[in-house]
């Protein structure tokens, strides 16, 4: 195919180059599927910071996933802070 020819038919629908995901996009996708995990609180705080740029992604699915993951992480951090403040909390 020369530079002036555009793909036609079914080949026009097939991407010609792999789309690479950013680290934040991969993190959002992977974290969204977690249900239970035990990690140090500073790691959760770092994850909140790492996912923040994806909140302004051009892709609406990425924005939605990032917002959901961020909300979950913040809820865990808020809950952990409350438990840690109570004497005898585990």
PDB file of N, CA, C and O in Angstrom:
ATOM      1  N   UNK A   1       0.850  -1.171   0.000  1.00  0.00           N
ATOM      2  CA  UNK A   1       0.000   0.000   0.000  1.00  0.00           C
ATOM      3  C   UNK A   1       0.894   1.232   0.000  1.00  0.00           C
ATOM      4  O   UNK A   1       1.829   1.327   0.794  1.00  0.00           O
ATOM      5  N   UNK A   2       0.609   2.160  -0.879  1.00  0.00           N
ATOM      6  CA  UNK A   2       1.402   3.385  -0.925  1.00  0.00           C
ATOM      7  C   UNK A   2       0.861   4.374   0.088  1.00  0.00           C
ATOM      8  O   UNK A   2      -0.214   4.173   0.653  1.00  0.00           O
ATOM      9  N   UNK A   3       1.606   5.438   0.316  1.00  0.00           N
ATOM     10  CA  UNK A   3       1.229   6.440   1.299  1.00  0.00           C
ATOM     11  C   UNK A   3      -0.090   7.130   0.985  1.00  0.00           C
ATOM     12  O   UNK A   3      -0.749   7.624   1.900  1.00  0.00           O
ATOM     13  N   UNK A   4      -0.495   7.180  -0.275  1.00  0.00           N
ATOM     14  CA  UNK A   4      -1.719   7.877  -0.637  1.00  0.00           C
ATOM     15  C   UNK A   4      -2.953   6.981  -0.535  1.00  0.00           C
ATOM     16  O   UNK A   4      -4.078   7.481  -0.553  1.00  0.00           O
ATOM     17  N   UNK A   5      -2.758   5.670  -0.427  1.00  0.00           N
ATOM     18  CA  UNK A   5      -3.893   4.759  -0.329  1.00  0.00           C
ATOM     19  C   UNK A   5      -4.313   4.592   1.127  1.00  0.00           C
ATOM     20  O   UNK A   5      -3.478   4.408   2.012  1.00  0.00           O
ATOM     21  N   UNK A   6      -5.610   4.659   1.356  1.00  0.00           N
ATOM     22  CA  UNK A   6      -6.146   4.428   2.687  1.00  0.00           C
ATOM     23  C   UNK A   6      -6.667   3.003   2.766  1.00  0.00           C
ATOM     24  O   UNK A   6      -7.098   2.451   1.754  1.00  0.00           O
ATOM     25  N   UNK A   7      -6.636   2.397   3.945  1.00  0.00           N
ATOM     26  CA  UNK A   7      -7.182   1.055   4.082  1.00  0.00           C
ATOM     27  C   UNK A   7      -8.668   1.051   3.748  1.00  0.00           C
ATOM     28  O   UNK A   7      -9.384   2.016   4.018  1.00  0.00           O
ATOM     29  N   UNK A   8      -9.115  -0.048   3.158  1.00  0.00           N
ATOM     30  CA  UNK A   8     -10.514  -0.163   2.758  1.00  0.00           C
ATOM     31  C   UNK A   8     -11.086  -1.453   3.311  1.00  0.00           C
ATOM     32  O   UNK A   8     -10.352  -2.381   3.650  1.00  0.00           O
ATOM     33  N   UNK A   9     -12.380  -1.496   3.397  1.00  0.00           N
ATOM     34  CA  UNK A   9     -13.065  -2.707   3.832  1.00  0.00           C
ATOM     35  C   UNK A   9     -12.765  -3.029   5.291  1.00  0.00           C
ATOM     36  O   UNK A   9     -12.606  -2.137   6.125  1.00  0.00           O
ATOM     37  N   UNK A  10     -12.691  -4.311   5.575  1.00  0.00           N
ATOM     38  CA  UNK A  10     -12.481  -4.767   6.950  1.00  0.00           C
ATOM     39  C   UNK A  10     -11.138  -4.303   7.503  1.00  0.00           C
ATOM     40  O   UNK A  10     -11.024  -4.077   8.708  1.00  0.00           O
ATOM     41  N   UNK A  11     -10.128  -4.156   6.666  1.00  0.00           N
ATOM     42  CA  UNK A  11      -8.811  -3.732   7.149  1.00  0.00           C
ATOM     43  C   UNK A  11      -8.838  -2.308   7.689  1.00  0.00           C
ATOM     44  O   UNK A  11      -7.977  -1.937   8.487  1.00  0.00           O
ATOM     45  N   UNK A  12      -9.813  -1.501   7.266  1.00  0.00           N
ATOM     46  CA  UNK A  12      -9.923  -0.141   7.785  1.00  0.00           C
ATOM     47  C   UNK A  12     -10.338  -0.141   9.252  1.00  0.00           C
ATOM     48  O   UNK A  12     -10.106   0.834   9.966  1.00  0.00           O
ATOM     49  N   UNK A  13     -10.949  -1.230   9.699  1.00  0.00           N
ATOM     50  CA  UNK A  13     -11.416  -1.324  11.087  1.00  0.00           C
ATOM     51  C   UNK A  13     -10.360  -1.895  12.030  1.00  0.00           C
ATOM     52  O   UNK A  13     -10.515  -1.824  13.249  1.00  0.00           O
ATOM     53  N   UNK A  14      -9.301  -2.455  11.479  1.00  0.00           N
ATOM     54  CA  UNK A  14      -8.265  -3.084  12.297  1.00  0.00           C
ATOM     55  C   UNK A  14      -7.163  -2.071  12.560  1.00  0.00           C
ATOM     56  O   UNK A  14      -6.584  -1.525  11.621  1.00  0.00           O
ATOM     57  N   UNK A  15      -6.868  -1.814  13.838  1.00  0.00           N
ATOM     58  CA  UNK A  15      -5.794  -0.847  14.133  1.00  0.00           C
ATOM     59  C   UNK A  15      -4.462  -1.327  13.565  1.00  0.00           C
ATOM     60  O   UNK A  15      -4.143  -2.515  13.614  1.00  0.00           O
ATOM     61  N   UNK A  16      -3.702  -0.400  13.033  1.00  0.00           N
ATOM     62  CA  UNK A  16      -2.430  -0.774  12.431  1.00  0.00           C
ATOM     63  C   UNK A  16      -1.290  -0.786  13.439  1.00  0.00           C
ATOM     64  O   UNK A  16      -0.238  -1.369  13.174  1.00  0.00           O
ATOM     65  N   UNK A  17      -1.483  -0.155  14.583  1.00  0.00           N
ATOM     66  CA  UNK A  17      -0.436  -0.112  15.610  1.00  0.00           C
ATOM     67  C   UNK A  17      -1.081  -0.425  16.959  1.00  0.00           C
ATOM     68  O   UNK A  17      -2.199   0.012  17.234  1.00  0.00           O
ATOM     69  N   UNK A  18      -0.383  -1.174  17.788  1.00  0.00           N
ATOM     70  CA  UNK A  18      -0.960  -1.452  19.103  1.00  0.00           C
ATOM     71  C   UNK A  18      -1.078  -0.172  19.928  1.00  0.00           C
ATOM     72  O   UNK A  18      -0.202   0.692  19.894  1.00  0.00           O
ATOM     73  N   UNK A  19      -2.160  -0.074  20.653  1.00  0.00           N
ATOM     74  CA  UNK A  19      -2.370   1.084  21.517  1.00  0.00           C
ATOM     75  C   UNK A  19      -1.761   0.750  22.870  1.00  0.00           C
ATOM     76  O   UNK A  19      -2.146  -0.227  23.513  1.00  0.00           O
ATOM     77  N   UNK A  20      -0.811   1.568  23.292  1.00  0.00           N
ATOM     78  CA  UNK A  20      -0.157   1.312  24.575  1.00  0.00           C
ATOM     79  C   UNK A  20      -0.857   2.077  25.675  1.00  0.00           C
ATOM     80  O   UNK A  20      -1.156   3.263  25.537  1.00  0.00           O
ATOM     81  N   UNK A  21      -1.111   1.391  26.756  1.00  0.00           N
ATOM     82  CA  UNK A  21      -1.762   2.012  27.905  1.00  0.00           C
ATOM     83  C   UNK A  21      -0.706   2.656  28.791  1.00  0.00           C
ATOM     84  O   UNK A  21       0.422   2.174  28.894  1.00  0.00           O
ATOM     85  N   UNK A  22      -1.092   3.743  29.420  1.00  0.00           N
ATOM     86  CA  UNK A  22      -0.197   4.404  30.367  1.00  0.00           C
ATOM     87  C   UNK A  22      -0.187   3.606  31.670  1.00  0.00           C
ATOM     88  O   UNK A  22      -1.097   2.809  31.901  1.00  0.00           O
ATOM     89  N   UNK A  23       0.808   3.800  32.518  1.00  0.00           N
ATOM     90  CA  UNK A  23       0.808   3.107  33.812  1.00  0.00           C
ATOM     91  C   UNK A  23      -0.458   3.386  34.620  1.00  0.00           C
ATOM     92  O   UNK A  23      -0.976   2.490  35.287  1.00  0.00           O
ATOM     93  N   UNK A  24      -0.952   4.604  34.565  1.00  0.00           N
ATOM     94  CA  UNK A  24      -2.174   4.936  35.296  1.00  0.00           C
ATOM     95  C   UNK A  24      -3.390   4.198  34.763  1.00  0.00           C
ATOM     96  O   UNK A  24      -4.241   3.759  35.536  1.00  0.00           O
ATOM     97  N   UNK A  25      -3.476   4.059  33.440  1.00  0.00           N
ATOM     98  CA  UNK A  25      -4.593   3.323  32.842  1.00  0.00           C
ATOM     99  C   UNK A  25      -4.540   1.849  33.232  1.00  0.00           C
ATOM    100  O   UNK A  25      -5.567   1.244  33.538  1.00  0.00           O
ATOM    101  N   UNK A  26      -3.338   1.277  33.218  1.00  0.00           N
ATOM    102  CA  UNK A  26      -3.204  -0.129  33.626  1.00  0.00           C
ATOM    103  C   UNK A  26      -3.548  -0.287  35.102  1.00  0.00           C
ATOM    104  O   UNK A  26      -4.208  -1.253  35.485  1.00  0.00           O
ATOM    105  N   UNK A  27      -3.106   0.650  35.928  1.00  0.00           N
ATOM    106  CA  UNK A  27      -3.398   0.578  37.360  1.00  0.00           C
ATOM    107  C   UNK A  27      -4.897   0.684  37.603  1.00  0.00           C
ATOM    108  O   UNK A  27      -5.447  -0.056  38.419  1.00  0.00           O
ATOM    109  N   UNK A  28      -5.556   1.591  36.907  1.00  0.00           N
ATOM    110  CA  UNK A  28      -7.002   1.751  37.079  1.00  0.00           C
ATOM    111  C   UNK A  28      -7.729   0.470  36.716  1.00  0.00           C
ATOM    112  O   UNK A  28      -8.627   0.033  37.435  1.00  0.00           O
ATOM    113  N   UNK A  29      -7.346  -0.124  35.616  1.00  0.00           N
ATOM    114  CA  UNK A  29      -7.981  -1.358  35.183  1.00  0.00           C
ATOM    115  C   UNK A  29      -7.758  -2.484  36.183  1.00  0.00           C
ATOM    116  O   UNK A  29      -8.692  -3.220  36.503  1.00  0.00           O
ATOM    117  N   UNK A  30      -6.556  -2.623  36.670  1.00  0.00           N
ATOM    118  CA  UNK A  30      -6.235  -3.702  37.599  1.00  0.00           C
ATOM    119  C   UNK A  30      -6.849  -3.473  38.971  1.00  0.00           C
ATOM    120  O   UNK A  30      -7.360  -4.416  39.575  1.00  0.00           O
ATOM    121  N   UNK A  31      -6.812  -2.254  39.476  1.00  0.00           N
ATOM    122  CA  UNK A  31      -7.349  -1.969  40.802  1.00  0.00           C
ATOM    123  C   UNK A  31      -8.864  -2.066  40.843  1.00  0.00           C
ATOM    124  O   UNK A  31      -9.440  -2.385  41.883  1.00  0.00           O
ATOM    125  N   UNK A  32      -9.514  -1.791  39.716  1.00  0.00           N
ATOM    126  CA  UNK A  32     -10.971  -1.827  39.667  1.00  0.00           C
ATOM    127  C   UNK A  32     -11.507  -3.225  39.964  1.00  0.00           C
ATOM    128  O   UNK A  32     -12.627  -3.365  40.455  1.00  0.00           O
ATOM    129  N   UNK A  33     -10.725  -4.252  39.675  1.00  0.00           N
ATOM    130  CA  UNK A  33     -11.178  -5.623  39.858  1.00  0.00           C
ATOM    131  C   UNK A  33     -10.888  -6.172  41.256  1.00  0.00           C
ATOM    132  O   UNK A  33     -11.349  -7.262  41.594  1.00  0.00           O
ATOM    133  N   UNK A  34     -10.152  -5.452  42.049  1.00  0.00           N
ATOM    134  CA  UNK A  34      -9.836  -5.934  43.400  1.00  0.00           C
ATOM    135  C   UNK A  34     -11.046  -5.822  44.306  1.00  0.00           C
ATOM    136  O   UNK A  34     -11.781  -4.836  44.256  1.00  0.00           O
ATOM    137  N   UNK A  35     -11.248  -6.820  45.121  1.00  0.00           N
ATOM    138  CA  UNK A  35     -12.316  -6.781  46.115  1.00  0.00           C
ATOM    139  C   UNK A  35     -11.734  -6.693  47.527  1.00  0.00           C
ATOM    140  O   UNK A  35     -12.267  -5.972  48.371  1.00  0.00           O
ATOM    141  N   UNK A  36     -10.659  -7.412  47.786  1.00  0.00           N
ATOM    142  CA  UNK A  36     -10.020  -7.393  49.102  1.00  0.00           C
ATOM    143  C   UNK A  36      -8.517  -7.410  48.917  1.00  0.00           C
ATOM    144  O   UNK A  36      -7.977  -8.132  48.080  1.00  0.00           O
ATOM    145  N   UNK A  37      -7.856  -6.591  49.724  1.00  0.00           N
ATOM    146  CA  UNK A  37      -6.404  -6.551  49.665  1.00  0.00           C
ATOM    147  C   UNK A  37      -5.895  -5.902  50.949  1.00  0.00           C
ATOM    148  O   UNK A  37      -6.555  -5.034  51.520  1.00  0.00           O
ATOM    149  N   UNK A  38      -4.734  -6.325  51.390  1.00  0.00           N
ATOM    150  CA  UNK A  38      -4.099  -5.698  52.544  1.00  0.00           C
ATOM    151  C   UNK A  38      -2.784  -5.096  52.090  1.00  0.00           C
ATOM    152  O   UNK A  38      -1.876  -5.802  51.650  1.00  0.00           O
ATOM    153  N   UNK A  39      -2.698  -3.776  52.205  1.00  0.00           N
ATOM    154  CA  UNK A  39      -1.485  -3.058  51.822  1.00  0.00           C
ATOM    155  C   UNK A  39      -1.258  -1.931  52.818  1.00  0.00           C
ATOM    156  O   UNK A  39      -2.199  -1.499  53.485  1.00  0.00           O
ATOM    157  N   UNK A  40      -0.037  -1.453  52.929  1.00  0.00           N
ATOM    158  CA  UNK A  40       0.228  -0.311  53.821  1.00  0.00           C
ATOM    159  C   UNK A  40      -0.529   0.928  53.341  1.00  0.00           C
ATOM    160  O   UNK A  40      -0.675   1.148  52.138  1.00  0.00           O
ATOM    161  N   UNK A  41      -1.002   1.727  54.282  1.00  0.00           N
ATOM    162  CA  UNK A  41      -1.759   2.931  53.935  1.00  0.00           C
ATOM    163  C   UNK A  41      -0.981   3.888  53.028  1.00  0.00           C
ATOM    164  O   UNK A  41      -1.584   4.483  52.135  1.00  0.00           O
ATOM    165  N   UNK A  42       0.339   4.062  53.217  1.00  0.00           N
ATOM    166  CA  UNK A  42       1.065   4.951  52.293  1.00  0.00           C
ATOM    167  C   UNK A  42       0.990   4.478  50.837  1.00  0.00           C
ATOM    168  O   UNK A  42       1.017   5.293  49.915  1.00  0.00           O
ATOM    169  N   UNK A  43       0.897   3.172  50.637  1.00  0.00           N
ATOM    170  CA  UNK A  43       0.766   2.652  49.276  1.00  0.00           C
ATOM    171  C   UNK A  43      -0.583   3.050  48.679  1.00  0.00           C
ATOM    172  O   UNK A  43      -0.665   3.391  47.499  1.00  0.00           O
ATOM    173  N   UNK A  44      -1.634   3.008  49.489  1.00  0.00           N
ATOM    174  CA  UNK A  44      -2.951   3.437  49.005  1.00  0.00           C
ATOM    175  C   UNK A  44      -2.940   4.931  48.674  1.00  0.00           C
ATOM    176  O   UNK A  44      -3.512   5.351  47.668  1.00  0.00           O
ATOM    177  N   UNK A  45      -2.299   5.719  49.510  1.00  0.00           N
ATOM    178  CA  UNK A  45      -2.203   7.155  49.249  1.00  0.00           C
ATOM    179  C   UNK A  45      -1.446   7.415  47.946  1.00  0.00           C
ATOM    180  O   UNK A  45      -1.811   8.304  47.176  1.00  0.00           O
ATOM    181  N   UNK A  46      -0.396   6.636  47.708  1.00  0.00           N
ATOM    182  CA  UNK A  46       0.361   6.784  46.457  1.00  0.00           C
ATOM    183  C   UNK A  46      -0.498   6.394  45.259  1.00  0.00           C
ATOM    184  O   UNK A  46      -0.422   7.030  44.207  1.00  0.00           O
ATOM    185  N   UNK A  47      -1.306   5.363  45.410  1.00  0.00           N
ATOM    186  CA  UNK A  47      -2.188   4.929  44.315  1.00  0.00           C
ATOM    187  C   UNK A  47      -3.198   6.028  43.978  1.00  0.00           C
ATOM    188  O   UNK A  47      -3.509   6.248  42.808  1.00  0.00           O
ATOM    189  N   UNK A  48      -3.704   6.709  44.993  1.00  0.00           N
ATOM    190  CA  UNK A  48      -4.633   7.823  44.757  1.00  0.00           C
ATOM    191  C   UNK A  48      -3.941   8.890  43.908  1.00  0.00           C
ATOM    192  O   UNK A  48      -4.533   9.429  42.973  1.00  0.00           O
ATOM    193  N   UNK A  49      -2.694   9.186  44.240  1.00  0.00           N
ATOM    194  CA  UNK A  49      -1.946  10.194  43.480  1.00  0.00           C
ATOM    195  C   UNK A  49      -1.657   9.726  42.052  1.00  0.00           C
ATOM    196  O   UNK A  49      -1.745  10.510  41.107  1.00  0.00           O
ATOM    197  N   UNK A  50      -1.313   8.452  41.905  1.00  0.00           N
ATOM    198  CA  UNK A  50      -0.981   7.934  40.572  1.00  0.00           C
ATOM    199  C   UNK A  50      -2.186   7.892  39.639  1.00  0.00           C
ATOM    200  O   UNK A  50      -2.047   8.061  38.427  1.00  0.00           O
ATOM    201  N   UNK A  51      -3.352   7.667  40.201  1.00  0.00           N
ATOM    202  CA  UNK A  51      -4.538   7.544  39.357  1.00  0.00           C
ATOM    203  C   UNK A  51      -5.154   8.899  39.010  1.00  0.00           C
ATOM    204  O   UNK A  51      -5.946   8.996  38.073  1.00  0.00           O
ATOM    205  N   UNK A  52      -4.804   9.929  39.745  1.00  0.00           N
ATOM    206  CA  UNK A  52      -5.393  11.257  39.551  1.00  0.00           C
ATOM    207  C   UNK A  52      -5.308  11.766  38.105  1.00  0.00           C
ATOM    208  O   UNK A  52      -6.299  12.313  37.620  1.00  0.00           O
ATOM    209  N   UNK A  53      -4.192  11.619  37.393  1.00  0.00           N
ATOM    210  CA  UNK A  53      -4.145  12.134  36.013  1.00  0.00           C
ATOM    211  C   UNK A  53      -5.170  11.475  35.085  1.00  0.00           C
ATOM    212  O   UNK A  53      -5.583  12.073  34.092  1.00  0.00           O
ATOM    213  N   UNK A  54      -5.577  10.247  35.406  1.00  0.00           N
ATOM    214  CA  UNK A  54      -6.541   9.551  34.549  1.00  0.00           C
ATOM    215  C   UNK A  54      -7.947  10.130  34.684  1.00  0.00           C
ATOM    216  O   UNK A  54      -8.816   9.839  33.861  1.00  0.00           O
ATOM    217  N   UNK A  55      -8.178  10.940  35.705  1.00  0.00           N
ATOM    218  CA  UNK A  55      -9.485  11.582  35.874  1.00  0.00           C
ATOM    219  C   UNK A  55      -9.765  12.584  34.761  1.00  0.00           C
ATOM    220  O   UNK A  55     -10.909  12.985  34.548  1.00  0.00           O
ATOM    221  N   UNK A  56      -8.713  12.987  34.052  1.00  0.00           N
ATOM    222  CA  UNK A  56      -8.864  13.945  32.957  1.00  0.00           C
ATOM    223  C   UNK A  56      -8.519  13.322  31.605  1.00  0.00           C
ATOM    224  O   UNK A  56      -8.191  14.031  30.654  1.00  0.00           O
ATOM    225  N   UNK A  57      -8.595  11.998  31.526  1.00  0.00           N
ATOM    226  CA  UNK A  57      -8.312  11.283  30.283  1.00  0.00           C
ATOM    227  C   UNK A  57      -9.327  11.658  29.205  1.00  0.00           C
ATOM    228  O   UNK A  57     -10.464  12.020  29.506  1.00  0.00           O
ATOM    229  N   UNK A  58      -8.906  11.569  27.963  1.00  0.00           N
ATOM    230  CA  UNK A  58      -9.827  11.810  26.848  1.00  0.00           C
ATOM    231  C   UNK A  58     -10.852  10.687  26.736  1.00  0.00           C
ATOM    232  O   UNK A  58     -11.950  10.897  26.221  1.00  0.00           O
ATOM    233  N   UNK A  59     -10.500   9.502  27.212  1.00  0.00           N
ATOM    234  CA  UNK A  59     -11.377   8.341  27.121  1.00  0.00           C
ATOM    235  C   UNK A  59     -12.367   8.340  28.284  1.00  0.00           C
ATOM    236  O   UNK A  59     -11.946   8.292  29.440  1.00  0.00           O
ATOM    237  N   UNK A  60     -13.666   8.390  28.009  1.00  0.00           N
ATOM    238  CA  UNK A  60     -14.647   8.426  29.091  1.00  0.00           C
ATOM    239  C   UNK A  60     -14.639   7.168  29.960  1.00  0.00           C
ATOM    240  O   UNK A  60     -14.926   7.248  31.154  1.00  0.00           O
ATOM    241  N   UNK A  61     -14.318   6.022  29.388  1.00  0.00           N
ATOM    242  CA  UNK A  61     -14.269   4.783  30.166  1.00  0.00           C
ATOM    243  C   UNK A  61     -13.106   4.841  31.160  1.00  0.00           C
ATOM    244  O   UNK A  61     -13.248   4.428  32.311  1.00  0.00           O
ATOM    245  N   UNK A  62     -11.973   5.349  30.717  1.00  0.00           N
ATOM    246  CA  UNK A  62     -10.818   5.500  31.603  1.00  0.00           C
ATOM    247  C   UNK A  62     -11.144   6.478  32.724  1.00  0.00           C
ATOM    248  O   UNK A  62     -10.817   6.221  33.884  1.00  0.00           O
ATOM    249  N   UNK A  63     -11.788   7.604  32.388  1.00  0.00           N
ATOM    250  CA  UNK A  63     -12.175   8.583  33.417  1.00  0.00           C
ATOM    251  C   UNK A  63     -13.107   7.954  34.451  1.00  0.00           C
ATOM    252  O   UNK A  63     -12.932   8.152  35.653  1.00  0.00           O
ATOM    253  N   UNK A  64     -14.092   7.199  33.982  1.00  0.00           N
ATOM    254  CA  UNK A  64     -15.057   6.581  34.892  1.00  0.00           C
ATOM    255  C   UNK A  64     -14.383   5.552  35.793  1.00  0.00           C
ATOM    256  O   UNK A  64     -14.633   5.521  36.998  1.00  0.00           O
ATOM    257  N   UNK A  65     -13.528   4.709  35.214  1.00  0.00           N
ATOM    258  CA  UNK A  65     -12.827   3.693  36.003  1.00  0.00           C
ATOM    259  C   UNK A  65     -11.899   4.352  37.019  1.00  0.00           C
ATOM    260  O   UNK A  65     -11.832   3.923  38.171  1.00  0.00           O
ATOM    261  N   UNK A  66     -11.189   5.388  36.598  1.00  0.00           N
ATOM    262  CA  UNK A  66     -10.279   6.079  37.504  1.00  0.00           C
ATOM    263  C   UNK A  66     -11.044   6.724  38.659  1.00  0.00           C
ATOM    264  O   UNK A  66     -10.603   6.668  39.807  1.00  0.00           O
ATOM    265  N   UNK A  67     -12.177   7.328  38.357  1.00  0.00           N
ATOM    266  CA  UNK A  67     -12.977   7.961  39.410  1.00  0.00           C
ATOM    267  C   UNK A  67     -13.492   6.920  40.396  1.00  0.00           C
ATOM    268  O   UNK A  67     -13.500   7.161  41.603  1.00  0.00           O
ATOM    269  N   UNK A  68     -13.922   5.766  39.893  1.00  0.00           N
ATOM    270  CA  UNK A  68     -14.432   4.704  40.759  1.00  0.00           C
ATOM    271  C   UNK A  68     -13.322   4.162  41.657  1.00  0.00           C
ATOM    272  O   UNK A  68     -13.506   4.009  42.864  1.00  0.00           O
ATOM    273  N   UNK A  69     -12.177   3.875  41.056  1.00  0.00           N
ATOM    274  CA  UNK A  69     -11.049   3.346  41.830  1.00  0.00           C
ATOM    275  C   UNK A  69     -10.593   4.370  42.865  1.00  0.00           C
ATOM    276  O   UNK A  69     -10.335   4.021  44.017  1.00  0.00           O
ATOM    277  N   UNK A  70     -10.495   5.627  42.457  1.00  0.00           N
ATOM    278  CA  UNK A  70     -10.063   6.686  43.383  1.00  0.00           C
ATOM    279  C   UNK A  70     -11.042   6.808  44.555  1.00  0.00           C
ATOM    280  O   UNK A  70     -10.624   6.952  45.704  1.00  0.00           O
ATOM    281  N   UNK A  71     -12.337   6.749  44.263  1.00  0.00           N
ATOM    282  CA  UNK A  71     -13.339   6.842  45.328  1.00  0.00           C
ATOM    283  C   UNK A  71     -13.204   5.672  46.305  1.00  0.00           C
ATOM    284  O   UNK A  71     -13.322   5.852  47.517  1.00  0.00           O
ATOM    285  N   UNK A  72     -12.957   4.476  45.771  1.00  0.00           N
ATOM    286  CA  UNK A  72     -12.775   3.304  46.643  1.00  0.00           C
ATOM    287  C   UNK A  72     -11.537   3.450  47.519  1.00  0.00           C
ATOM    288  O   UNK A  72     -11.570   3.156  48.713  1.00  0.00           O
ATOM    289  N   UNK A  73     -10.452   3.907  46.913  1.00  0.00           N
ATOM    290  CA  UNK A  73      -9.215   4.080  47.676  1.00  0.00           C
ATOM    291  C   UNK A  73      -9.388   5.130  48.767  1.00  0.00           C
ATOM    292  O   UNK A  73      -8.953   4.931  49.901  1.00  0.00           O
ATOM    293  N   UNK A  74     -10.020   6.241  48.426  1.00  0.00           N
ATOM    294  CA  UNK A  74     -10.230   7.298  49.415  1.00  0.00           C
ATOM    295  C   UNK A  74     -11.143   6.825  50.551  1.00  0.00           C
ATOM    296  O   UNK A  74     -10.937   7.190  51.709  1.00  0.00           O
ATOM    297  N   UNK A  75     -12.147   6.019  50.219  1.00  0.00           N
ATOM    298  CA  UNK A  75     -13.038   5.484  51.255  1.00  0.00           C
ATOM    299  C   UNK A  75     -12.271   4.586  52.215  1.00  0.00           C
ATOM    300  O   UNK A  75     -12.485   4.633  53.426  1.00  0.00           O
ATOM    301  N   UNK A  76     -11.374   3.766  51.668  1.00  0.00           N
ATOM    302  CA  UNK A  76     -10.565   2.892  52.522  1.00  0.00           C
ATOM    303  C   UNK A  76      -9.642   3.726  53.402  1.00  0.00           C
ATOM    304  O   UNK A  76      -9.506   3.464  54.597  1.00  0.00           O
ATOM    305  N   UNK A  77      -9.009   4.731  52.806  1.00  0.00           N
ATOM    306  CA  UNK A  77      -8.121   5.595  53.587  1.00  0.00           C
ATOM    307  C   UNK A  77      -8.883   6.321  54.692  1.00  0.00           C
ATOM    308  O   UNK A  77      -8.400   6.420  55.820  1.00  0.00           O
ATOM    309  N   UNK A  78     -10.068   6.826  54.371  1.00  0.00           N
ATOM    310  CA  UNK A  78     -10.884   7.508  55.386  1.00  0.00           C
ATOM    311  C   UNK A  78     -11.287   6.543  56.494  1.00  0.00           C
ATOM    312  O   UNK A  78     -11.216   6.882  57.676  1.00  0.00           O
ATOM    313  N   UNK A  79     -11.711   5.340  56.112  1.00  0.00           N
ATOM    314  CA  UNK A  79     -12.105   4.339  57.100  1.00  0.00           C
ATOM    315  C   UNK A  79     -10.942   3.895  57.963  1.00  0.00           C
ATOM    316  O   UNK A  79     -11.104   3.675  59.163  1.00  0.00           O
ATOM    317  N   UNK A  80      -9.776   3.761  57.365  1.00  0.00           N
ATOM    318  CA  UNK A  80      -8.592   3.339  58.128  1.00  0.00           C
ATOM    319  C   UNK A  80      -8.193   4.416  59.110  1.00  0.00           C
ATOM    320  O   UNK A  80      -7.772   4.106  60.225  1.00  0.00           O
ATOM    321  N   UNK A  81      -8.315   5.662  58.728  1.00  0.00           N
ATOM    322  CA  UNK A  81      -7.993   6.763  59.632  1.00  0.00           C
ATOM    323  C   UNK A  81      -8.918   6.781  60.837  1.00  0.00           C
ATOM    324  O   UNK A  81      -8.479   7.066  61.952  1.00  0.00           O
ATOM    325  N   UNK A  82     -10.178   6.484  60.629  1.00  0.00           N
ATOM    326  CA  UNK A  82     -11.160   6.450  61.701  1.00  0.00           C
ATOM    327  C   UNK A  82     -10.869   5.302  62.667  1.00  0.00           C
ATOM    328  O   UNK A  82     -10.904   5.474  63.886  1.00  0.00           O
ATOM    329  N   UNK A  83     -10.581   4.128  62.100  1.00  0.00           N
ATOM    330  CA  UNK A  83     -10.279   2.957  62.950  1.00  0.00           C
ATOM    331  C   UNK A  83      -8.998   3.168  63.739  1.00  0.00           C
ATOM    332  O   UNK A  83      -8.913   2.784  64.905  1.00  0.00           O
ATOM    333  N   UNK A  84      -8.002   3.779  63.108  1.00  0.00           N
ATOM    334  CA  UNK A  84      -6.722   3.976  63.774  1.00  0.00           C
ATOM    335  C   UNK A  84      -6.836   4.978  64.915  1.00  0.00           C
ATOM    336  O   UNK A  84      -6.056   4.933  65.866  1.00  0.00           O
ATOM    337  N   UNK A  85      -7.808   5.882  64.820  1.00  0.00           N
ATOM    338  CA  UNK A  85      -7.968   6.912  65.847  1.00  0.00           C
ATOM    339  C   UNK A  85      -8.641   6.363  67.102  1.00  0.00           C
ATOM    340  O   UNK A  85      -8.516   6.951  68.177  1.00  0.00           O
ATOM    341  N   UNK A  86      -9.360   5.234  66.976  1.00  0.00           N
ATOM    342  CA  UNK A  86     -10.048   4.671  68.139  1.00  0.00           C
ATOM    343  C   UNK A  86      -9.121   3.755  68.909  1.00  0.00           C
ATOM    344  O   UNK A  86      -8.447   2.918  68.308  1.00  0.00           O
ATOM    345  N   UNK A  87      -9.071   3.890  70.208  1.00  0.00           N
ATOM    346  CA  UNK A  87      -8.252   2.969  71.025  1.00  0.00           C
ATOM    347  C   UNK A  87      -8.785   1.554  70.879  1.00  0.00           C
ATOM    348  O   UNK A  87      -9.996   1.336  70.913  1.00  0.00           O
ATOM    349  N   UNK A  88      -7.885   0.592  70.717  1.00  0.00           N
ATOM    350  CA  UNK A  88      -8.280  -0.797  70.604  1.00  0.00           C
ATOM    351  C   UNK A  88      -8.762  -1.191  69.223  1.00  0.00           C
ATOM    352  O   UNK A  88      -9.181  -2.330  69.015  1.00  0.00           O
ATOM    353  N   UNK A  89      -8.708  -0.258  68.269  1.00  0.00           N
ATOM    354  CA  UNK A  89      -9.149  -0.593  66.916  1.00  0.00           C
ATOM    355  C   UNK A  89      -8.122  -1.491  66.259  1.00  0.00           C
ATOM    356  O   UNK A  89      -6.921  -1.342  66.484  1.00  0.00           O
ATOM    357  N   UNK A  90      -8.598  -2.429  65.440  1.00  0.00           N
ATOM    358  CA  UNK A  90      -7.694  -3.385  64.795  1.00  0.00           C
ATOM    359  C   UNK A  90      -7.350  -3.053  63.438  1.00  0.00           C
ATOM    360  O   UNK A  90      -6.597  -3.784  62.795  1.00  0.00           O
TER     361      UNK A  90
END
